[in-house]
Amino acid sequence: MATDLVGREGLVTTTIPVGGMGEVRLGFGRGSETYGAYGANRGVPVPIGTRVTVVQVYPPRTLVVSADA
């Protein structure tokens, strides 16, 4: 279920630009899935390689993520 993704940690694979969408990879067992993602703070870009946590899900494959401290 999509709401099960909230709280999962992932890695930004395509920079999330200010006000735009990038991509985040989440690991699942031995595999991974890539999702479109917006930053929780849409006024700040999130660069490639940033570790993030999923805070909201827009089914079927769009996430809102927060950069980990």
Secondary structure by P-SEA (a helix, b strand, c coil): cccccccbbbbbcccccccbbbbbbbbccccbbbbbbbbccccccccccbbbbbccccccccccccccc
